[in-house]
Amino acid sequence: MKTLNDYLAQFVSFNAKELEVFNHPFHSKSLIKGAYLAKEGEIARKLAFIESGVMRAFFRNTAGKEYNKTFFTEGNFVGAYSSLITGAENLINIQCLTSCEVLMADYSQITNRYAEFASFEKFGRKIAEYKFILKEKREIELVTLSASERYDIFKKEHPGLENKIPQYHIASYLGVSATQLSRIRAKY
């Protein structure tokens, strides 16, 4: 399992003092299956690092139909980034698909240290760049690849996840119906 410090080290080399300061605002929290980390219409304040479990980010259209935007798994940060950055209301929901153990902090406690620690600001920039790259890749895949190709990528990027969450969530993420996903899976 990737710890918070392991995750940080992928992006920035923090010294011991910086790690201590960065980790200080985080506290352990258990979230039950179905709980929300963020809800549309609310203003996000929390950033979490998933130690175990699976969450999804999704939005609803005006008819109430849900569309899965992404999945968050252990060893990754999760938060309603647009709301955290702008202070505007969430457009998305973030919900636990399994019980989750997280380290949670107020986002402002991290960003308020940017002026004091250049490494914090560098980390924030690198995470933003990384998330942008993932978002762009996903958008291109949705419009250029077949559903089967997107399913192959899903399996590589999220090994074992299809055994932990309902298939209709995967279908929504891939932009196909549950029936289409069943047909794709039958070919394997």
Contact map, one row per residue, 1 for C-alpha under 8 A:
11100000000000000000000000000000000000000000000000100000000000000000000001100000000000000000000000000000000000000000000000000000000000000000000000000000000000000000000000000000000000000000
11110110000000000000000000000000000000000000000000100000000000000000000001100000000000000000000000000000000000000000000000000000000000000000000000000000000000000000000000000000000000000000
11111110000000000000000000000000000000000000000000100000000000000000000000100000000000000000000000000000000000000000000000000000000000000000000000000000000000000000000000000000000000000000
01111111000000000000000000000000000000000000000010000000000000000000000000100000000000000000000000000000000000000000000000000000000000000000000000000000000000000000000000000000000000000000
00111111100000000010000000000000000000000000000000000000000000000000000000000000000000000000000000000000000000000000000000000000000000000000000000000000000000000000000000000000000000000000
01111111110000000000000000000000000000000000000000000000000000000000000000000000000000000000000000000000000000000000000000000000000000000000000000000000000000000000000000000000000000000000
01111111111000000000000000000000000000000000000000000000000000000000000000110000000000000000000000000000000000000000000000000000000000000000000000000000000000000000000000000000000000000000
00011111111111000000000000000000000000000000000000000000000000000000000000000000000000000000000000000000000000000000000000100000000000000000000000000000000000000000000000000000000000000000
00001111111111000000000000000000000000000000000000000000000000000000000000000000000000000000000000000000000000000000000000000000000000000000000000000000000000000000000000000000000000000000
00000111111110000000000000000000000000000000000000000000000000000000000000000000000000000000000000000000000000000000000000000000000000000000000000000000000000000000000000000000000000000000
00000011111110000000000000000000000000000000000000000000000000000000000000000000000000000000000000000000000000000000000000100110000000000000000000000000000000000000000000000000000000000000
00000001111111000000000000000000000000000000000000000000000000000000000000000000000000000000000000000000000000000000001001100000000000000000000000000000000000000000000000000000000000000000
00000001111111100000000000000000000000000000000000000000000000000000000000000000000000000000000000000000000000000000001000000000000000000000000000000000000000000000000000000000000000000000
00000001100111111110000000000000000000000000000000000000000000000000000000000000000000000000000000000000000000000000001000000000000000000000000000000000000000000000000000000000000000000000
00000000000011111110000000000000000000000000000000000000000000000000000000000000000000000000000000000000000000000000000000000000000000000000000000000000000000000000000000000000000000000000
00000000000001111111000000000000000000000000000000000000000000000000000000000000000000000000000000000000000000000000000000000000000000000000000000000000000000000000000000000000000000000000
00000000000001111111100000000000000000000000000000000000000000000000000000000000000000000000000000000000000000000000000000000000000000000000000000000000000000000000000000000000000000000000
00000000000001111111110000000000000000000000000000000000000000000000000000000000000000000000000000000000000000000000101000000000000000000000000000000000000000000000000000000000000000000000
00001000000001111111111000000000000000000000000000000000000000000000000000000000000000000000000000000000000000000000000000000000000000000000000000000000000000000000000000000000000000000000
00000000000000011111111100000000000000000000000000000000000000000000000000000000000000000000000000000000000000000000000000000000000000000000000000000000000000000000000000000000000000000000
00000000000000001111111110000000000000000000000000000000000000000000000000000000000000000000000000000000000000000000000000000000000000000000000000000000000000000000000000000000000000000000
00000000000000000111111110000000000000000000000000000000000000000000000000000000000000000000000000000000000001000000000100000000000000000000000000000000000000000000000000000000000000000000
00000000000000000011111111000000000000000000000000000000000000000000000000000000000000000000000000000000000000000000000000000000000000000000000000000000000000000000000000000000000000000000
00000000000000000001111111000000000000000000000000000000000000000000000000000000000000000000000000000000000000000000000000000000000000000000000000000000000000000000000000000000000000000000
00000000000000000000111111100000000000000000000000000000000000000000000000000000000000000000000000000001110011000000000000000000000000000000000000000000000000000000000000000000000000000000
00000000000000000000001111110000000000000000000000000000000000000000000000000000000000000000000000000011110000000000000000000000000000000000000000000000000000000000000000000000000000000000
00000000000000000000000011111000000000000000000000000000000000000000000000000000000000000000000000000011100000000000000000000000000000000000000000000000000000000000000000000000000000000000
00000000000000000000000001111100000000000000000000000000000000000000000000000000000000000000000000001111000000000000000000000000000000000000000000000000000000000000000000000000000000000000
00000000000000000000000000111110000000000000000000000000000000000000000000000000000000000000000000001111000000000000000000000000000000000000000000000000000000000000000000000000000000000000
00000000000000000000000000011111000000000000000000000000000000000000000000000000000000000000000000111100000000000000000000000000000000000000000000000000000000000000000000000000000000000000
00000000000000000000000000001111101000000000000000000000000000000000000000000000000000000000000100111100000000000000000000000000000000000000000000000000000000000000000000000000000000000000
00000000000000000000000000000111111000000000000000000000000000000000000000000000000000000000000101110000000000000000000000000000000000000000000000000000000000000000000000000000000000000000
00000000000000000000000000000011111000000000000000000000000000000000000000000000000000000000000111110000000000000000000000000000000000000000000000000000000000000000000000000000000000000000
00000000000000000000000000000001111100000000000000000000000000000000000000000000000000000000001111100000000000000000000000000000000000000000000000000000000000000000000000000000000000000000
00000000000000000000000000000011111110000000000000000000000000000000000000000000000000000000001100000000000000000000000000000000000000000000000000000000000000000000000000000000000000000000
00000000000000000000000000000000011111100000000000000000000000000000000000000000000000000000111100000000000000000000000000000000000000000000000000000000000000000000000000000000000000000000
00000000000000000000000000000000001111100000010000000000000000000000000000000010000000000000111100000000000000000000000000000000000000000000000000000000000000000000000000000000000000000000
00000000000000000000000000000000000111110101000000000000000000000000000000000011000000000101111000000000000000000000000000000000000000000000000000000000000000000000000000000000000000000000
00000000000000000000000000000000000111111100000000000000000000000000000000000000000000000111110000000000000000000000000000000000000000000000000000000000000000000000000000000000000000000000
00000000000000000000000000000000000001111100000000000000001000000000000000000000000000001111100000000000000000000000000000000000000000000000000000000000000000000000000000000000000000000000
00000000000000000000000000000000000000111110000000000000000000000000000000000000000000001110000000000000000000000000000000000000000000000000000000000000000000000000000000000000000000000000
00000000000000000000000000000000000001111111000000000000000000000000000000000000000000001100000000000000000000000000000000000000000000000000000000000000000000000000000000000000000000000000
00000000000000000000000000000000000000001111100000000000000000000000000000000000001100111100000000000000000000000000000000000000000000000000000000000000000000000000000000000000000000000000
00000000000000000000000000000000000001000111110000000000000000000000000000000011001100101100000000000000000000000000000000000000000000000000000000000000000000000000000000000000000000000000
00000000000000000000000000000000000000000011111000000000000000000000000000000000000100000000000000000000011100000000000000000000000000000000000000000000000000000000000000000000000000000000
00000000000000000000000000000000000010000001111100000000000000000000000000000010000100000000000000000001111000000000000000000000000000000000000000000000000000000000000000000000000000000000
00000000000000000000000000000000000000000000111110000000000000000000000000001111000000000000000000000001111000000000000000000000000000000000000000000000000000000000000000000000000000000000
00000000000000000000000000000000000000000000011111000000000000000000000000001110000000000000000000000111100000000000000000000000000000000000000000000000000000000000000000000000000000000000
00010000000000000000000000000000000000000000001111100000000000000000000001111100000000000000000000000111000000000000000000000000000000000000000000000000000000000000000000000000000000000000
00000000000000000000000000000000000000000000000111111100000000000000000111111100000000000000000000011110000000000000000000000000000000000000000000000000000000000000000000000000000000000000
11100000000000000000000000000000000000000000000011111000000000000000000001110000000000000000000000011110000000000000000000000000000000000000000000000000000000000000000000000000000000000000
00000000000000000000000000000000000000000000000001111100000000000000000011100000000000000000000000011100000000000000000000000000000000000000000000000000000000000000000000000000000000000000
00000000000000000000000000000000000000000000000001111110000000000000000011000000000000000000000111111000000000000000000000000000000000000000000000000000000000000000000000000000000000000000
00000000000000000000000000000000000000000000000001011111000000000000001111000000000000000000000111110000000000000000000000000000000000000000000000000000000000000000000000000000000000000000
00000000000000000000000000000000000000000000000000001111100000000000001110000000000000000000011111000000000000000000000000000000000000000000000000000000000000000000000000000000000000000000
00000000000000000000000000000000000000000000000000000111110000000001111100000000000000000000111110000000000000000000000000000000000000000000000000000000000000000000000000000000000000000000
00000000000000000000000000000000000000000000000000000011111000000001111100000000000000000001111000000000000000000000000000000000000000000000000000000000000000000000000000000000000000000000
00000000000000000000000000000000000000000000000000000001111100000111110000000000000000000001110000000000000000000000000000000000000000000000000000000000000000000000000000000000000000000000
00000000000000000000000000000000000000010000000000000000111110000111100000000000000000000011100000000000000000000000000000000000000000000000000000000000000000000000000000000000000000000000
00000000000000000000000000000000000000000000000000000000011111111110000000000000000000000001000000000000000000000000000000000000000000000000000000000000000000000000000000000000000000000000
00000000000000000000000000000000000000000000000000000000001111111100000000000000000000000000000000000000000000000000000000000000000000000000000000000000000000000000000000000000000000000000
00000000000000000000000000000000000000000000000000000000000111111000000000000000000000000000000000000000000000000000000000000000000000000000000000000000000000000000000000000000000000000000
00000000000000000000000000000000000000000000000000000000000111111000000000000000000000000000000000000000000000000000000000000000000000000000000000000000000000000000000000000000000000000000
00000000000000000000000000000000000000000000000000000000000111111100000000000000000000000000000000000000000000000000000000000000000000000000000000000000000000000000000000000000000000000000
00000000000000000000000000000000000000000000000000000000000111111110000000000000000000000000000000000000000000000000000000000000000000000000000000000000000000000000000000000000000000000000
00000000000000000000000000000000000000000000000000000000011110011111000000000000000000000000000000000000000000000000000000000000000000000000000000000000000000000000000000010000000000000000
00000000000000000000000000000000000000000000000000000000011100001111100000000000000000000000000000000000000000000000000000000000000000000000000000000000000000000000000000011000000000000000
00000000000000000000000000000000000000000000000000000001111000000111111000000000000000000000000000000000000000000000000000000000000000000000000000000000000000000000000011011000000000000000
00000000000000000000000000000000000000000000000000000001111000000011111000000000000000000000000000000000000000000000000000000000000000000000000000000000000000000000000000001000000000000000
00000000000000000000000000000000000000000000000000000001110000000001111100000000000000000000000000000000000000000000000000000000000000000000000000000000000000000000000000001000000000000000
00000000000000000000000000000000000000000000000000000111100000000001111110000000000000000000000000000000000000000000000000000000000000000000000000000000000000000000000000000000000000000000
00000000000000000000000000000000000000000000000001000111100000000000011111011100000000000000000000000000000000000000000000000000000000000000000000000000000000000000000000000000000000000000
00000000000000000000000000000000000000000000000001011110000000000000001111110000000000000000000000000000000000000000000000000000000000000000000000000000000000000000000000000000000000000000
11000000000000000000000000000000000000000000000011111100000000000000000111110000000000000000000000000000000000000000000000000000000000000000000000000000000000000000000000000000000000000000
11110010000000000000000000000000000000000000000011110000000000000000000011111000000000000000000000000000000000000000000000000000000000000000000000000000000000000000000000000000000000000000
00000010000000000000000000000000000000000000000011100000000000000000000111111100000000000000000000000000000000000000000000000000000000000000000000000000000000000000000000000000000000000000
00000000000000000000000000000000000000000000001111000000000000000000000100111110000000000000000000000000000000000000000000000000000000000000000000000000000000000000000000000000000000000000
00000000000000000000000000000000000000000000001111000000000000000000000100011111000000000000000000000000000000000000000000000000000000000000000000000000000000000000000000000000000000000000
00000000000000000000000000000000000011000001011100000000000000000000000000001111100100000000010000000000000000000000000000000000000000000000000000000000000000000000000000000000000000000000
00000000000000000000000000000000000001000001001000000000000000000000000000000111111100000101110000000000000000000000000000000000000000000000000000000000000000000000000000000000000000000000
00000000000000000000000000000000000000000000000000000000000000000000000000000011111110000000000000000000000000000000000000000000000000000000000000000000000000000000000000000000000000000000
00000000000000000000000000000000000000000000000000000000000000000000000000000001111111110100000000000000000000000000000000000000000000000000000000000000000000000000000000000000000000000000
00000000000000000000000000000000000000000011000000000000000000000000000000000001111111111110000000000000000000000000000000000000000000000000000000000000000000000000000000000000000000000000
00000000000000000000000000000000000000000011110000000000000000000000000000000011111111110000000000000000001000000000000000000000000000000000000000000000000000000000000000000000000000000000
00000000000000000000000000000000000000000000000000000000000000000000000000000000111111100000000000000000000000000000000000000000000000000000000000000000000000000000000000000000000000000000
00000000000000000000000000000000000000000000000000000000000000000000000000000000011111110000000000000000000000000000000000000000000000000000000000000000000000000000000000000000000000000000
00000000000000000000000000000000000000000011000000000000000000000000000000000000011111111000000000000000000000000000000000000000000000000000000000000000000000000000000000000000000000000000
00000000000000000000000000000000000000000010000000000000000000000000000000000000011101111100000000000000000000000000000000000000000000000000000000000000000000000000000000000000000000000000
00000000000000000000000000000000000000011111000000000000000000000000000000000000001000111110000000000000000000000000000000000000000000000000000000000000000000000000000000000000000000000000
00000000000000000000000000000000000001111111000000000000000000000000000000000001011000011111100000000000000000000000000000000000000000000000000000000000000000000000000000000000000000000000
00000000000000000000000000000000000000111000000000000000001000000000000000000000001000001111100000000000000000000000000000000000000000000000000000000000000000000000000000000000000000000000
00000000000000000000000000000000000001110000000000000000111100000000000000000001000000000111110000000000000000000000000000000000000000000000000000000000000000000000000000000000000000000000
00000000000000000000000000000000000111110000000000000001111000000000000000000001000000000111111000000000000000000000000000000000000000000000000000000000000000000000000000000000000000000000
00000000000000000000000000000000000111100000000000000011110000000000000000000011000000000001111100000000000000000000000000000000000000000000000000000000000000000000000000000000000000000000
00000000000000000000000000000000011111000000000000000011100000000000000000000000000000000000111110000000000000000000000000000000000000000000000000000000000000000000000000000000000000000000
00000000000000000000000000000011111110000000000000001111000000000000000000000000000000000000011111110000000000000000000000000000000000000000000000000000000000000000000000000000000000000000
00000000000000000000000000000000110000000000000000001111000000000000000000000000000000000000001111100000000000000000000000000000000000000000000000000000000000000000100000000000000000000000
00000000000000000000000000000001110000000000000000001110000000000000000000000000000000000000000111110000000000000000000000000000000000000000000000000000000000000001100000000000000000000000
00000000000000000000000000000111110000000000000000001100000000000000000000000000000000000000000111111000000000000000000000000000000000000000000000000000000000000000000000000000000000000000
00000000000000000000000000000111100000000000000001111100000000000000000000000000000000000000000101111100000000000000000000000000000000000000000000000000000000000000000000000000000000000000
00000000000000000000000000011110000000000000000001111000000000000000000000000000000000000000000000111110000000000000000000000000000000000000000000000000000000000000000000000000000000000000
00000000000000000000000000011110000000000000000111110000000000000000000000000000000000000000000000011111000000000000000000000000000000000000000000000000000000000000000000000000000000000000
00000000000000000000000001111000000000000000000111100000000000000000000000000000000000000000000000001111100000000000000000000000000000000000000000000000000000000000000000000000000000000000
00000000000000000000000011111000000000000000011110000000000000000000000000000000000000000000000000000111110000000000000000000000000000000000000000000000000000000000000000000000000000000000
00000000000000000000000011100000000000000000011100000000000000000000000000000000000000000000000000000011111011000000000000000000000000000000000000000000000000000000000000000000000000000000
00000000000000000000000011000000000000000000111000000000000000000000000000000000000000000000000000000001111111000000000000000000000000000000000000000000000000000000000000000000000000000000
00000000000000000000000000000000000000000000111000000000000000000000000000000000000100000000000000000000111111100000000000000000000000000000000000000000000000000000000000000000000000000000
00000000000000000000000000000000000000000000100000000000000000000000000000000000000000000000000000000000011111110000000000000000000000000000000000000000000000000000000000000000000000000000
00000000000000000000000010000000000000000000000000000000000000000000000000000000000000000000000000000000111111111000000000000000000000000000000000000000000000000000000000000000000000000000
00000000000000000000010010000000000000000000000000000000000000000000000000000000000000000000000000000000111111111100000100000000000000000000000000000000000000000000000000000000000000000000
00000000000000000000000000000000000000000000000000000000000000000000000000000000000000000000000000000000001111111100000110000000000000000000000000000000000000000000000000000000000000000000
00000000000000000000000000000000000000000000000000000000000000000000000000000000000000000000000000000000000111111110000000000000000000000000000000000000000000000000000000000000000000000000
00000000000000000000000000000000000000000000000000000000000000000000000000000000000000000000000000000000000011111111100100000000000000000000000000000000000000000000000000000000000000000000
00000000000000000000000000000000000000000000000000000000000000000000000000000000000000000000000000000000000001111111111110000000000000000000000000000000000000000000000000000000000000000000
00000000000000000000000000000000000000000000000000000000000000000000000000000000000000000000000000000000000000011111110010000000000000000000000000000000000000000000000000000000000000000000
00000000000000000000000000000000000000000000000000000000000000000000000000000000000000000000000000000000000000001111110000000000000000000000000000000000000000000000000000000000000000000000
00000000000000000100000000000000000000000000000000000000000000000000000000000000000000000000000000000000000000001111111110000000000000000000000000000000000000000000000000000000000000000000
00000000000000000000000000000000000000000000000000000000000000000000000000000000000000000000000000000000000000000111111111000000000000000000000000000000000000000000000000000000000000000000
00000000000111000100000000000000000000000000000000000000000000000000000000000000000000000000000000000000000000000100111111100000000000000000000000000000000000000000000000000000000000000000
00000000000000000000010000000000000000000000000000000000000000000000000000000000000000000000000000000000000001101100111111110000000000000000000000000000000000000000000000000000000000000000
00000000000000000000000000000000000000000000000000000000000000000000000000000000000000000000000000000000000000100110111111111000000000000000000000000000000000000000000000000000000000000000
00000000000100000000000000000000000000000000000000000000000000000000000000000000000000000000000000000000000000000000011111111100000000000000000000000000000000000000000000000000000000000000
00000001001100000000000000000000000000000000000000000000000000000000000000000000000000000000000000000000000000000000001111111110000000000000000000000000000000000000000000000000000000000000
00000000000000000000000000000000000000000000000000000000000000000000000000000000000000000000000000000000000000000000000111111111000000000000000000000000000000000000000000000000000000000000
00000000000000000000000000000000000000000000000000000000000000000000000000000000000000000000000000000000000000000000000011111111100000000000000000000000000000000000000000000000000000000000
00000000001000000000000000000000000000000000000000000000000000000000000000000000000000000000000000000000000000000000000001111111110000000000000000000000000000000000000000000000000000000000
00000000001000000000000000000000000000000000000000000000000000000000000000000000000000000000000000000000000000000000000000111111111000000000000000000000000000000000000000000000000000000000
00000000000000000000000000000000000000000000000000000000000000000000000000000000000000000000000000000000000000000000000000011111111100000000000000000000000000000000000000000000000000000000
00000000000000000000000000000000000000000000000000000000000000000000000000000000000000000000000000000000000000000000000000001111111110000000000000000000000000000000000000000000000000000000
00000000000000000000000000000000000000000000000000000000000000000000000000000000000000000000000000000000000000000000000000000111111111000000000000000000000000000000000000000000000000000000
00000000000000000000000000000000000000000000000000000000000000000000000000000000000000000000000000000000000000000000000000000011111111100000000000000000000000000000000000000000000000000000
00000000000000000000000000000000000000000000000000000000000000000000000000000000000000000000000000000000000000000000000000000001111111110000000000000000000000000000000000000000000000000000
00000000000000000000000000000000000000000000000000000000000000000000000000000000000000000000000000000000000000000000000000000000111111111000000000000000000000000000000000000000000000000000
00000000000000000000000000000000000000000000000000000000000000000000000000000000000000000000000000000000000000000000000000000000011111111100000000000000000000000000000000000000000000000000
00000000000000000000000000000000000000000000000000000000000000000000000000000000000000000000000000000000000000000000000000000000001111111110000000000000000000000000000000000000000000000000
00000000000000000000000000000000000000000000000000000000000000000000000000000000000000000000000000000000000000000000000000000000000111111111000000000000000000000000000000000000000000000000
00000000000000000000000000000000000000000000000000000000000000000000000000000000000000000000000000000000000000000000000000000000000011111111100000000000000000000000000000000000000000000000
00000000000000000000000000000000000000000000000000000000000000000000000000000000000000000000000000000000000000000000000000000000000001111111110000000000000000000000000000000000000000000000
00000000000000000000000000000000000000000000000000000000000000000000000000000000000000000000000000000000000000000000000000000000000000111111111000000000000000000000000000000000000000000000
00000000000000000000000000000000000000000000000000000000000000000000000000000000000000000000000000000000000000000000000000000000000000011111111100000000000000000000000000000000000000000000
00000000000000000000000000000000000000000000000000000000000000000000000000000000000000000000000000000000000000000000000000000000000000001111111110000100000000000000000000000000000000000000
00000000000000000000000000000000000000000000000000000000000000000000000000000000000000000000000000000000000000000000000000000000000000000111111110000100000000000000000000000110000000000000
00000000000000000000000000000000000000000000000000000000000000000000000000000000000000000000000000000000000000000000000000000000000000000011111110000000000000000000000000000000000000000000
00000000000000000000000000000000000000000000000000000000000000000000000000000000000000000000000000000000000000000000000000000000000000000001111111000000000000000000000000000000000000000000
00000000000000000000000000000000000000000000000000000000000000000000000000000000000000000000000000000000000000000000000000000000000000000000111111111100000000000000000000000000000000000000
00000000000000000000000000000000000000000000000000000000000000000000000000000000000000000000000000000000000000000000000000000000000000000000000111111100000000000000000000000000000000000000
00000000000000000000000000000000000000000000000000000000000000000000000000000000000000000000000000000000000000000000000000000000000000000000000011111110000000000000000000000111000000010000
00000000000000000000000000000000000000000000000000000000000000000000000000000000000000000000000000000000000000000000000000000000000000000000000011111111000000000000000000000000000000010000
00000000000000000000000000000000000000000000000000000000000000000000000000000000000000000000000000000000000000000000000000000000000000000000000011111111100000000000000000000000000000000000
00000000000000000000000000000000000000000000000000000000000000000000000000000000000000000000000000000000000000000000000000000000000000000000110011111111110000000000000000000100000000000000
00000000000000000000000000000000000000000000000000000000000000000000000000000000000000000000000000000000000000000000000000000000000000000000000000111111111000000000000000000100000000000000
00000000000000000000000000000000000000000000000000000000000000000000000000000000000000000000000000000000000000000000000000000000000000000000000000011111111100000000000000000000000000000000
00000000000000000000000000000000000000000000000000000000000000000000000000000000000000000000000000000000000000000000000000000000000000000000000000001111111110000000000000000000000000000000
00000000000000000000000000000000000000000000000000000000000000000000000000000000000000000000000000000000000000000000000000000000000000000000000000000111111111100000000000000000000000000000
00000000000000000000000000000000000000000000000000000000000000000000000000000000000000000000000000000000000000000000000000000000000000000000000000000011111111111100000000000000000000000000
00000000000000000000000000000000000000000000000000000000000000000000000000000000000000000000000000000000000000000000000000000000000000000000000000000001111111100000000000000000000000000000
00000000000000000000000000000000000000000000000000000000000000000000000000000000000000000000000000000000000000000000000000000000000000000000000000000000111111100000000000000000000000000000
00000000000000000000000000000000000000000000000000000000000000000000000000000000000000000000000000000000000000000000000000000000000000000000000000000000011111111100000000000000000000000000
00000000000000000000000000000000000000000000000000000000000000000000000000000000000000000000000000000000000000000000000000000000000000000000000000000000011111111100000000000000000000000000
00000000000000000000000000000000000000000000000000000000000000000000000000000000000000000000000000000000000000000000000000000000000000000000000000000000001001111111000000000000000000000000
00000000000000000000000000000000000000000000000000000000000000000000000000000000000000000000000000000000000000000000000000000000000000000000000000000000001001111111100000000000000000000000
00000000000000000000000000000000000000000000000000000000000000000000000000000000000000000000000000000000000000000000000000000000000000000000000000000000001001111111111001000000000000000000
00000000000000000000000000000000000000000000000000000000000000000000000000000000000000000000000000000000000000000000000000000000000000000000000000000000000000011111110000000000000000000000
00000000000000000000000000000000000000000000000000000000000000000000000000000000000000000000000001000000000000000000000000000000000000000000000000000000000000011111110000000000000000000000
00000000000000000000000000000000000000000000000000000000000000000000000000000000000000000000000011000000000000000000000000000000000000000000000000000000000000001111111011000000000000000000
00000000000000000000000000000000000000000000000000000000000000000000000000000000000000000000000000000000000000000000000000000000000000000000000000000000000000000111111111000000000000000000
00000000000000000000000000000000000000000000000000000000000000000000000000000000000000000000000000000000000000000000000000000000000000000000000000000000000000000100111111100000010010000000
00000000000000000000000000000000000000000000000000000000000000000000000000000000000000000000000000000000000000000000000000000000000000000000000000000000000000000000011111110000110000000000
00000000000000000000000000000000000000000000000000000000000000000001000000000000000000000000000000000000000000000000000000000000000000000000000000000000000000000000111111111000000000000000
00000000000000000000000000000000000000000000000000000000000000000001000000000000000000000000000000000000000000000000000000000000000000000000000000000000000000000100111111111100000000000000
00000000000000000000000000000000000000000000000000000000000000000000000000000000000000000000000000000000000000000000000000000000000000000000000000000000000000000000001111111111110110000000
00000000000000000000000000000000000000000000000000000000000000000111000000000000000000000000000000000000000000000000000000000000000000000000000000000000000000000000000111111111110000000000
00000000000000000000000000000000000000000000000000000000000000000011110000000000000000000000000000000000000000000000000000000000000000000000000000000000000000000000000011111111000000000000
00000000000000000000000000000000000000000000000000000000000000000000000000000000000000000000000000000000000000000000000000000000000000000000010000100110000000000000000001111111000000000000
00000000000000000000000000000000000000000000000000000000000000000000000000000000000000000000000000000000000000000000000000000000000000000000010000100000000000000000000000111111100000000000
00000000000000000000000000000000000000000000000000000000000000000000000000000000000000000000000000000000000000000000000000000000000000000000000000100000000000000000000000111111110110000000
00000000000000000000000000000000000000000000000000000000000000000000000000000000000000000000000000000000000000000000000000000000000000000000000000000000000000000000000100110011111110000000
00000000000000000000000000000000000000000000000000000000000000000000000000000000000000000000000000000000000000000000000000000000000000000000000000000000000000000000001100110001111111000000
00000000000000000000000000000000000000000000000000000000000000000000000000000000000000000000000000000000000000000000000000000000000000000000000000000000000000000000000000000000111111100000
00000000000000000000000000000000000000000000000000000000000000000000000000000000000000000000000000000000000000000000000000000000000000000000000000000000000000000000000000100001111111110000
00000000000000000000000000000000000000000000000000000000000000000000000000000000000000000000000000000000000000000000000000000000000000000000000000000000000000000000001000100001111111111000
00000000000000000000000000000000000000000000000000000000000000000000000000000000000000000000000000000000000000000000000000000000000000000000000000000000000000000000000000000000011111111100
00000000000000000000000000000000000000000000000000000000000000000000000000000000000000000000000000000000000000000000000000000000000000000000000000000000000000000000000000000000001111111110
00000000000000000000000000000000000000000000000000000000000000000000000000000000000000000000000000000000000000000000000000000000000000000000000000110000000000000000000000000000000111111111
00000000000000000000000000000000000000000000000000000000000000000000000000000000000000000000000000000000000000000000000000000000000000000000000000000000000000000000000000000000000011111111
00000000000000000000000000000000000000000000000000000000000000000000000000000000000000000000000000000000000000000000000000000000000000000000000000000000000000000000000000000000000001111111
00000000000000000000000000000000000000000000000000000000000000000000000000000000000000000000000000000000000000000000000000000000000000000000000000000000000000000000000000000000000000111111
00000000000000000000000000000000000000000000000000000000000000000000000000000000000000000000000000000000000000000000000000000000000000000000000000000000000000000000000000000000000000011111
